[in-house]
Amino acid sequence: SGTMAFSSSAAEGTASPPSYSLVRRNGVRNVAVIAH
Protein backbone atom coordinates (compact mmCIF):
# COMPACT_ATOMS: atom_id res chain seq x y z
CA SER A 1 0.00 0.00 0.00
CA GLY A 2 2.82 2.37 0.92
CA THR A 3 4.57 1.90 -2.41
CA MET A 4 1.36 2.48 -4.36
CA ALA A 5 0.61 5.68 -2.47
CA PHE A 6 4.19 6.82 -2.94
CA SER A 7 4.05 6.17 -6.68
CA SER A 8 0.75 8.01 -7.07
CA SER A 9 2.02 10.90 -4.97
CA ALA A 10 5.25 11.07 -6.96
CA ALA A 11 3.32 11.20 -10.23
CA GLU A 12 1.27 14.13 -8.95
CA GLY A 13 4.16 15.65 -6.97
CA THR A 14 7.39 16.97 -8.41
CA ALA A 15 9.93 14.23 -9.08
CA SER A 16 12.47 13.22 -6.43
CA PRO A 17 11.10 14.34 -3.03
CA PRO A 18 7.34 14.13 -3.63
CA SER A 19 6.59 12.40 -0.34
CA TYR A 20 7.67 15.40 1.71
CA SER A 21 5.93 17.93 -0.54
CA LEU A 22 2.74 15.89 -0.71
CA VAL A 23 2.80 15.20 2.99
CA ARG A 24 2.95 18.91 3.65
CA ARG A 25 0.26 19.54 1.03
CA ASN A 26 -2.19 16.81 2.00
CA GLY A 27 -1.28 16.92 5.66
CA VAL A 28 -1.31 14.07 8.16
CA ARG A 29 -3.58 12.09 5.86
CA ASN A 30 -0.75 11.38 3.43
CA VAL A 31 1.64 10.78 6.31
CA ALA A 32 -0.59 8.00 7.61
CA VAL A 33 -0.89 6.53 4.11
CA ILE A 34 2.87 6.56 3.59
CA ALA A 35 3.48 5.22 7.09
CA HIS A 36 1.18 2.31 6.32
Summary of the structure (lengths in Angstrom):
residues: 36
radius of gyration: 8.4
end to end distance: 6.8
largest distance: 21.7
contacts: 88
relative contact order: 0.24
helix: 78%
strand: 0%
